[in-house]
Amino acid sequence: MGLLALVPLAFVVVYTVSAGWTQVEQLVFRPRTAELLWNTGRLVGGSMLLSAAIGIGAAWLVERTALPGRRVWHVLLVAPLAVPAFVNSYGWVSLLPGASGYLAAVSIVTLSYFPLVYLPVGAALRGLDPALEESAHSLGYGRFHTFRLVVLPQLRPAVLGGCLLVGLHLLAEFGALQMLRFPTFTTAVYDQFQSSFNGPAANMLAAVLALLCLLLLLGELRLRGRLRYARVGAGSAREAAPARLGAFAGPAMVTLAALVLLTLGVPLGSLAFWLTTGPSADVPIVELSSAVGMSLGLGAMGAAVTVLLAIPVAWLAVRNRGRFATAIERLTYFGSGLPGIVVALALVTVSIRLTPAFYQTTALLIVAYAILFLPRAVVNVRTALAQAPPELEDVAHGLGLTRLATLRRVILPLIAPGLGAGAALVFIAVATELTATLLLSPIGTQTLATQFWEHSNSVEYGAAAPFAVLMVLLSAPATYLLTREARRTTRE
């Protein structure tokens, strides 16, 4: 599976080298590429900065102040993750047709992705030793200087990690930016492939996009550094005393309410409006049922295959630690670190050249899902397996059970919760995936995401609304469980 995950990256490298410098110069060093690089760079940079500012501010209010209803605010601030970014853009564009360009793009995608910073920063704030801040206060530092000099440096790994996720999501984002008419490398690759099937131009743009992903990963690693952030010893196992906001409590709640209104109120209100007016009043039951069935079917198959592939990878990482096992596990992250459109384009080219019968089949689409979402399953299965006592396997072998029987009767029941969590995360990701599905799905395949895109791209906002509502409903339970798990984990 590690080698399979390397297919997209290997394709980009091999294609770029084989193309030769002359073709690379013609396709890359041109004004259009410079424009796409400028758009992509300022979008990613601007959204990462805004997401960091919103995420840190919201996390501090919820975790470190006596803000009324903090648990409710926590759920509301994570809830935007249940609304796919392209559905959020749909909500804004359908109500404000003039929403387009850089300012609209950076604002709307930030509203979709800032919870990726809020979650780790909130967890970090809950885990900080309050003695550090108390020592700063005893030295005469006020709250602002204590936060800037003591707390903020301790949040650096969480902030950088969250911003990295925001950046990677934006490099891969297609639907939201296409709807907002803001061209980036991802939208240009898709347009190039769809309009003229121009393989060299699309592949070369994909190579530049892959390089941007690599630079983002290396940049985050460099900024994170090697400083130690964990406390030495048991520390003080208590929560910090919440800061009283006083006269600022009202403005703080108004600010958070405005944020929730922009992130949830606009897209959900737009869906409600289009559901009750226009063509969506006559819901196409057959079309809707078919899309739901296809999304559920692909989600179930993608989750099953991905979890099955994750089991041996997690077992090697936990039970057979070493360089080889570590290398296999790390290889699985390469594919998911690339945008879905790069993965899809690589699989299209490889299948056409090497296995034509595999092109435009459900099997190829499932392979793409596995490459993109395998880490979601590996992380959960590895965690569950690490908590399962290895002595039970030795006892089973001592009783004469084969390795397969031990796996079936001992290991799988023990790691069932991890398997379920990984399968749920992969299922939600597959059921709402857009880019790879558009490029790789067999002719006639219609999922909730592709049907929503078809209608919204044709400015049929009312017809698109039912498909968007169902995608949100599919994502909501997993998002709620994420908020519960995040708080439970940091308190253990």
N, C-alpha and C positions, 0 to 999 in steps of 0.2 A: 504493500500500500504506500510505503514511503516513496518508492520509485514512481508510482502512479501520480502522487501529488507533485512530483517534480516535472511532469510532462509539460505544463504551461510554461514554467521558467526555462526548461531546456529548449522548448520550441522557440521562445523569444530570442534566446542566445544564438541558437543554431541558425535561425533565419537571418538574424542581423549579420552574422559572420559570413554566411553564404551569399548574401546579397551583394557584398563588395562595397568598397568605400564610395565608388561613383554613384551607385543607386542610393546609398544612405545619404550622401550629400544632396542629391536631387530631391529626395522625399522628406528629409528632416530639416535641412537648413534652408527654409523658405519663410516668407512673411506669415503664412497661415499657421505654421508651427509656433512661431514666436507669439502670435496672438493667442493661441490656445494655451501656451505656457504661461503667459501673463494672466489670462483669465483663471486658469486652474490654480496658479500660485497665490493670487490675491484672494481667491475664494477660500482656499484651504487655510491660509494664514489668518484671514479675517474671522472666519468661523471658529477657528481654534482659540483665538484671543477672546472673542465674545463668549464662547462656551465656557472658557476658564473663568471669566469674570462672573458670569451668571451662576455657574456651578459652585464656585467658592462662596459667593455671597449667600446663595440660597441654602447651601449646606451649613454655613455658620449660623444663620438664623434658625434653622430647624434643630440643629444638634447642640448649639452652645448658648441659646438664649431661652428665656422663659416665655417664648411665643405661645399664645393660646392655640390649642389644637395641633400640636406639632406632628402627631402621628397622621392626622388627616392630610396635612400639608405634604408630608413625606410621600404618601401614596399619590397625591395629585401631581407632584413634581416628577415622579417616575412614570406616571401614566402616559405621557407623550410617546414612550417607546412602543406602545400598543398601536399607534397610528403610523403606518409606513410613511416615509418622507414624501413619496409621490402622491399619497392620499392627502397629506397636509398641503402640498402645493396645489392640488386639485381644489381643496376648500378655499384657498385664497384666490386662485385665478378665476374660479367660477363665480365668485362674488365681486372680485375686482379685476376685470379683464385687462386692465392696464398694468397689472403686476408683472414686471419683467425686468431684465437687466441685472446689474451687479448688486445694487442695494436690496432689491427684492429677493434675489437669490441668497445672499449672505444672511439676510434677516430670517427668511423662512427655514432654511436648512439648519440654522443655529437653533431655532425653536424646536426642531425635530430631534437634534442630537445633543443638546446641552446636558440631558440626564446622564449621558455616558461619562461626563465629568462629575456631575453632582453625586452619583452613586459611590465611586471610590473615594472622593473627598469626604463625604459624609461618614463612610466607614473608617477612614483614617482619623477623623476628628473624634469618633467614639472610642478609638483605641489609643489615643494619646495619653501619656501620663500627666495628670493635672499638676503634679509636683513641679514640672518644668515652668509652668505659667505662674504658679504660686511663688517660686523662687524669684522670677522676674519682677513680680509685684512687690516682693519684699525689698528689692533693690531700688524701688522707686519708679519703675516703668509703669506707664498707664496702659490701658487696654489696647489702644491702637498700636503703640510701640511694641507691646508684648506680642500682639498678633503678627506684626511685620517681622520682628527679629527672632521670635521663638517658634510660633505656631506655623507660619507660612513655610519656613525652610523644611519643617517636618512633613509638610504636605506635598513636597516636590515630587516624590515618586507617584503619588495618586494623581496629581494634576497632570504630569507628563504622560502617564499611562492613559488617562481619560482623553487628553488631547490627541494622543496617537490614534486612539480608536475613532475619534471624530475625523481626523485627517484621512485615515484609511477608508472610512465610509464615504467621505466626500470624493476621494479619488475614484471610487467605484460607482458613485451615484449617477444614475442615468435618467430615470423617469421624472424626478422632481426638477432637474435642471433643464430637461428637454421641454417640460411644460412651462417653465419660466423663461424659455427662449434665451438661455444663457449658455453659449457653447463652451465646452471643456473637452479634454482629450477623450473622455468616455463617450460623450455625445457625438464627437467627430468620428470616432472609430465605428460606432453603430451606423451613423449616416453614410459613411463611406462604404461600409459593407452592404448595407441594404439598397443603396441607390444604384451602385455600379458594380458590385461584387469585385471591387478593385482590391485584390489580395495584397499586393505589395504596399500600397499606401496605407491600408488599414493595419497591416501587420507592423509596419514601421512606426506608426503612431502608437500602437500597442506596446512596442518596445520602449518608447519614450515614457509611456505611462508606467510600465514596470520599473523603469529606472527611478521615476519619482517615488514609487512605493519603497524601493530599496533605500533611497536617500532619506525618506521620512523615518524608516526604521532605524537607520544608523544615527540619524540626528537625535532621536529620542534616547537611544542608548548612550550617546555621548553626553547629552545634557544631564541624564540621570546620574552619571558618575559612579563611583564605588564607595561613597560614604555610607556609614552604618546608620540606619534609622531605627533599628529595633532597640528596645530598652535592654540593659544588662541586668539580669536578675529578675525577680518577680515584680519589682516595681510596686506601685500603689494601685491595687485592684479596686478602683472606685471611679465613678464618673465625676467630671468637673462640675462645679456648682454653676448652674445656668445664670447667664448675665441678665439682669433686669433691664428692659428696654425703656421703661418709663414713658416719657412723652413720645418716644419713637415707635412704640408698639403699634399705634394706629397706622402711621405711614408704612411700616414694614408689612403689615397685613394687606394694605391696599396694593403695595408693590407686588407681593406674591399673588394676590388675586388677579391683578392685571396680567401677570405672567401666565397664570393658569388659563385665563380667558383667551390669550393669544395662542397658546399651545393646544388647548383642548376645545375651547368655546367656538373658535372660528371654524376648524375642520368639522367638528361634530354638528355645529349649527348649520353649516353648509349642507352636510349630508341630510339632516332633518328637513331642511328647506326643499332640497331637490327630491326627496322621497315623497313629499306631500304635494308637490306641484310638477307640472310638466309631464313628459313621457313616462317618468318613473312611477306615476300613479298606476299605470298598467304594467305591473312587473311581469317580465317574460319568464314565466315559471319554468318552462322547458329549458330555456337557455341558462337560467340561473341554476337549476338543478343539475344540469350537465356540468357546469363549471364547478359547482360545489363537489360533485362526485369525482371529477378529475383532480381537483386540488387535494381532496382527502386521499385519493388513491396514490397520487404521486408523493404526497407527504408521508403516507404510511410506508410505501416502498423505499423512499429515500431514507427515512428514519431507520427502517429495519436493516438495510444494506450498510448504512453508515455505522450503526451500532455494532453490527457483526464485525466490520473491519476494525473497529476501535478496540474490541476485546483483546486480540493478540498484541496490539501495540501497547495497550495499558498493562497487560500481563508482563511483557518484556521490560517495561519501564519500572515496574514495581518489584517483580520477582526475580529478574535477571539483570540487575543493575550493572552497568558498565558502559564503555564508550560506544559499543555497537548498539545497545538498546537505546542509549541517549540519542544517538544519531538517527535511528529509526523514528523515534518520537518527534524529534525536531523537524525532520523532513516533512512530516504531516502538516506543519504550519506554513510551509512555503506556498502551497496552493491557495490556502485561505488568505494569505497576505496579498495576493494579487486581485485586482478587480474582477468581478464576474464576467465582464465582457472580454477580458484577456483570456481567461480560462476557456470560455466558450469558443472564442476565435481559434485558440490553439487546438481544441478538440475537433473543430470543424475541419481545419487544414490537415491535421494528422489523419483523421478518419477518411477524408477524401483521397489522400495520397496512399495510405497504407491499407485501410480496411473500408473500401467503399460501401460494402453492405451494412456497415455499422452506422453510416451517416443518416441523420434524421430518424433515429430510432429512440424508443423510450429508454433502452439500455444506455445509450450514450448520454442522455439527459440525466439519468440516475448517477452515472459516473461523475458528471459535472457537479451534481449536488454533493456527492461524497467528498470530492476534492475541496469544495468550498466550505463545507460544514463539518468535516471530520474532527477538528479540534474541539468543537462543542461537545461531541460525544466522548472523546478521549479524556478530557478534563474530568468529567463526571464519573466515568468508569474507573479511571485511575484513582480518584479519591475514594470511591467505594472499595476498590480492591486493596488499597493501602490500609483500610480499617478492618479487613478480614484477616483473622489470625492464620498465618501460613502453617501452623502446627496441625490445623484441621486437615489440610491436604496431605500431610505426612501420615496422619492417622488413617485416612482413607486409603492411601497407597499400602500401608501396613496391613489393612484388612483385605487386600487383594483387588481393590478397584483399579481399573485401568485409568489412564489420563483422561480419556473421553468421558468415562463414567464419573470420575471425580469432578470434571468440569460441569457435567449435567446435574449431578446430585448434591454437590457441595458448594462449588464456586458460584455458579449462576444464582442459586437462591440467596447467597450472602450478598451479592452485588446487585440484586434486583432493583433496589431503590436508585442506585446510580445509573443502571440501564434505563430505567423509566425516565429519570430526569434528563439524561442525554437524548433519549428518543423524543421527548416532548420539545426540547429546544430545537432539535433538527427538524422536527415536523413543522413547527411554527415558521422556521426560516424557509423551508421548502414551499409551504403553502402560500407564502407571500412573496416569493422570489420572482423577479421580473426579467432582468436582462438576459441571463443564461437561458431562461425558458423561451424568450422571444426568438433567440438565435438557434436553439438546438431542438426545440420540440417538434415532433412529427407533424406533418400536415393534418389539420383538423383538430389538433389538441387545443383545448380551450380551458384555461384555468381562471380562477377569480381574478388574478393579477393581470393576465393577458386580456381578458374580456373587459376589465375596467380600463386598461390602457387603450384598447381599441375604441371604446366609446368616448373616453375623455379626450383622446387625441383627435377625434372627429368633432369635438365641441358638443358632444351629446351628454351634457352633464347630468341630466335627469336619468338617462339610461345607465350611466356609470355608477350612480349612487348605491343601488342595492349590492353591487359587487364589492364596493368599498366598505359598506357596513358589515358584510360578512367577514371580510378580512380583519377588521377591527375586533369583531367578536371572537375570531379564532385566536387573536394575539392577546386579548385582555387577560384570560386566566393565567397564562405563563408570566405576564408582566406583574400581576398581583403576587404570584408566588415568589417572583424575584425580589419584591420589596420585603416580604416576610423573611426570606432566606438571608437577605443582606443584613437585616437587623439581628436575626437569630445568631448568625455566624460570628458577628463582631462582639456579641455579649457572652460567648462561650469561653 
